[in-house]
């Protein structure tokens, strides 16, 4: 018999310190994720954020939900992004995933969506009959330096045993590649950047001026929260939890940046950037019209300074500026980030084409 349990935001701190949690072979949430959910500025203490399935008192599956707000037609609605759905290998094909999805659907009155999901997991959503395709972000991924050990091992885990060989290959290839990169000049004339630890008043005003049509219309408090409570850490605790948690929790190199960009002393952009390993992403980007060329060069310069190997962006203006110019990448690939939404929430939105989401919406900015 399958039994279920729902945990709300206000109970997360107690839950991760409970004996039940500490004794699990598989944990349904990491400590850093739990703290992030607990301190979410748009969440209430009674918002359901973790759905657990048990069989014979053993964890059989779980599903997480990240609380957010949608702004549309002068209305504000609380919604949840689903993430980290897992079913124990011994209990698969018992319909547990669909039951968890239905539990979350009822708890959130149908106001759910998900982005950046594993394609094979979509079958569970399709089985419920309650979801449909939503926004599909079109972007690019550029390879600035060789990253064989990360890319190939992720695609074929069996290569982990020869990772040392791939790492050595990277070192040799990138030594030659650095000579190639010296030929690229990034025009930073009249461009100034400022790294900030939290959102200041100037940046807050700039974001608000460029949030029109953005469904989640992030506020200063939300950006500061994302910076303060990332889901990935490099400490022993995260390394130990990675043995019991299926999803992202540990990396030797994970960092976020808030970057203000000025051109001729005028603020033209605000960038939230994340680097994991040697991979740069652009979760949130607000750019003045006609200044994507300058922002592109800032990204190039930043990537060069930080020894970035791979750059991924779904920001249309930046992606177009990169693709339509002479660029320093070894190779460029078109990339897509899909999302799905409940038919109920889609119906409430109406013409969703009037709105947009960004690379970092949902849980993407945290990992």
ChimeraX attribute file (.defattr): number of C-alpha atoms within 10 A of each C-alpha:
attribute: neighborCount
match mode: 1-to-1
recipient: residues
	/A:1	6
	/A:2	15
	/A:3	13
	/A:4	17
	/A:5	12
	/A:6	17
	/A:7	16
	/A:8	18
	/A:9	23
	/A:10	18
	/A:11	16
	/A:12	22
	/A:13	14
	/A:14	10
	/A:15	17
	/A:16	19
	/A:17	11
	/A:18	11
	/A:19	10
	/A:20	10
	/A:21	15
	/A:22	12
	/A:23	9
	/A:24	12
	/A:25	12
	/A:26	19
	/A:27	21
	/A:28	26
	/A:29	23
	/A:30	23
	/A:31	21
	/A:32	18
	/A:33	19
	/A:34	22
	/A:35	17
	/A:36	21
	/A:37	28
	/A:38	20
	/A:39	17
	/A:40	20
	/A:41	17
	/A:42	14
	/A:43	22
	/A:44	15
	/A:45	15
	/A:46	11
	/A:47	21
	/A:48	22
	/A:49	29
	/A:50	25
	/A:51	22
	/A:52	22
	/A:53	23
	/A:54	17
	/A:55	13
	/A:56	9
	/A:57	10
	/A:58	14
	/A:59	21
	/A:60	24
	/A:61	24
	/A:62	26
	/A:63	23
	/A:64	24
	/A:65	25
	/A:66	25
	/A:67	24
	/A:68	20
	/A:69	17
	/A:70	16
	/A:71	18
	/A:72	20
	/A:73	9
	/A:74	5
	/A:75	8
	/A:76	12
	/A:77	13
	/A:78	16
	/A:79	22
	/A:80	25
	/A:81	21
	/A:82	23
	/A:83	22
	/A:84	18
	/A:85	21
	/A:86	22
	/A:87	20
	/A:88	14
	/A:89	9
	/A:90	8
	/A:91	15
	/A:92	13
	/A:93	9
	/A:94	11
	/A:95	12
	/A:96	23
	/A:97	25
	/A:98	16
	/A:99	16
	/A:100	25
	/A:101	23
	/A:102	16
	/A:103	18
	/A:104	24
	/A:105	18
	/A:106	10
	/A:107	16
	/A:108	18
	/A:109	12
	/A:110	20
	/A:111	21
	/A:112	28
	/A:113	25
	/A:114	24
	/A:115	23
	/A:116	19
	/A:117	16
	/A:118	10
	/A:119	8
	/A:120	7
	/A:121	12
	/A:122	13
	/A:123	11
	/A:124	16
	/A:125	19
	/A:126	12
	/A:127	13
	/A:128	14
	/A:129	10
	/A:130	16
	/A:131	21
	/A:132	15
	/A:133	14
	/A:134	18
	/A:135	17
	/A:136	16
	/A:137	21
	/A:138	16
	/A:139	21
	/A:140	21
	/A:141	21
	/A:142	24
	/A:143	18
	/A:144	25
	/A:145	24
	/A:146	21
	/A:147	22
	/A:148	18
	/A:149	19
	/A:150	16
	/A:151	11
	/A:152	15
	/A:153	16
	/A:154	12
	/A:155	9
	/A:156	9
	/A:157	10
	/A:158	11
	/A:159	15
	/A:160	15
	/A:161	10
	/A:162	11
	/A:163	17
	/A:164	12
	/A:165	13
	/A:166	19
	/A:167	16
	/A:168	13
	/A:169	16
	/A:170	17
	/A:171	14
	/A:172	12
	/A:173	15
	/A:174	18
	/A:175	13
	/A:176	10
	/A:177	16
	/A:178	13
	/A:179	10
	/A:180	12
	/A:181	16
	/A:182	10
	/A:183	9
	/A:184	12
	/A:185	12
	/A:186	15
	/A:187	14
	/A:188	14
	/A:189	9
	/A:190	11
	/A:191	18
	/A:192	15
	/A:193	15
	/A:194	10
	/A:195	11
	/A:196	12
	/A:197	12
	/A:198	16
	/A:199	21
	/A:200	11
	/A:201	10
	/A:202	10
	/A:203	19
	/A:204	16
	/A:205	13
	/A:206	18
	/A:207	21
	/A:208	14
	/A:209	11
	/A:210	16
	/A:211	15
	/A:212	14
	/A:213	16
	/A:214	17
	/A:215	20
	/A:216	22
	/A:217	20
	/A:218	19
	/A:219	16
	/A:220	17
	/A:221	15
	/A:222	16
	/A:223	18
	/A:224	16
	/A:225	17
	/A:226	20
	/A:227	21
	/A:228	14
	/A:229	19
	/A:230	19
	/A:231	24
	/A:232	24
	/A:233	20
	/A:234	13
	/A:235	11
	/A:236	10
	/A:237	14
	/A:238	20
	/A:239	16
	/A:240	12
	/A:241	18
	/A:242	18
	/A:243	13
	/A:244	15
	/A:245	18
	/A:246	16
	/A:247	16
	/A:248	17
	/A:249	25
	/A:250	23
	/A:251	17
	/A:252	12
	/A:253	13
	/A:254	20
	/A:255	18
	/A:256	22
	/A:257	16
	/A:258	20
	/A:259	20
	/A:260	21
	/A:261	20
	/A:262	18
	/A:263	17
	/A:264	10
	/A:265	10
	/A:266	11
	/A:267	18
	/A:268	21
	/A:269	24
	/A:270	25
	/A:271	19
	/A:272	20
	/A:273	19
	/A:274	23
	/A:275	20
	/A:276	17
	/A:277	16
	/A:278	17
	/A:279	22
	/A:280	26
	/A:281	22
	/A:282	24
	/A:283	23
	/A:284	23
	/A:285	22
	/A:286	20
	/A:287	22
	/A:288	14
	/A:289	9
	/A:290	9
	/A:291	15
	/A:292	21
	/A:293	16
	/A:294	24
	/A:295	25
	/A:296	20
	/A:297	19
	/A:298	20
	/A:299	19
	/A:300	22
	/A:301	16
	/A:302	13
	/A:303	19
	/A:304	16
	/A:305	9
	/A:306	11
	/A:307	14
	/A:308	21
	/A:309	20
	/A:310	24
	/A:311	22
	/A:312	21
	/A:313	25
	/A:314	27
	/A:315	21
	/A:316	15
	/A:317	19
	/A:318	22
	/A:319	20
	/A:320	16
	/A:321	18
	/A:322	21
	/A:323	15
	/A:324	8
	/A:325	9
	/A:326	9
	/A:327	19
	/A:328	20
	/A:329	17
	/A:330	15
	/A:331	12
	/A:332	18
	/A:333	12
	/A:334	14
	/A:335	15
	/A:336	15
	/A:337	14
	/A:338	17
	/A:339	18
	/A:340	21
	/A:341	23
	/A:342	20
	/A:343	19
	/A:344	15
	/A:345	17
	/A:346	20
	/A:347	11
	/A:348	12
	/A:349	18
	/A:350	11
	/A:351	9
	/A:352	15
	/A:353	10
	/A:354	13
	/A:355	15
	/A:356	16
	/A:357	19
	/A:358	23
	/A:359	23
	/A:360	21
	/A:361	21
	/A:362	23
	/A:363	21
	/A:364	16
	/A:365	22
	/A:366	22
	/A:367	22
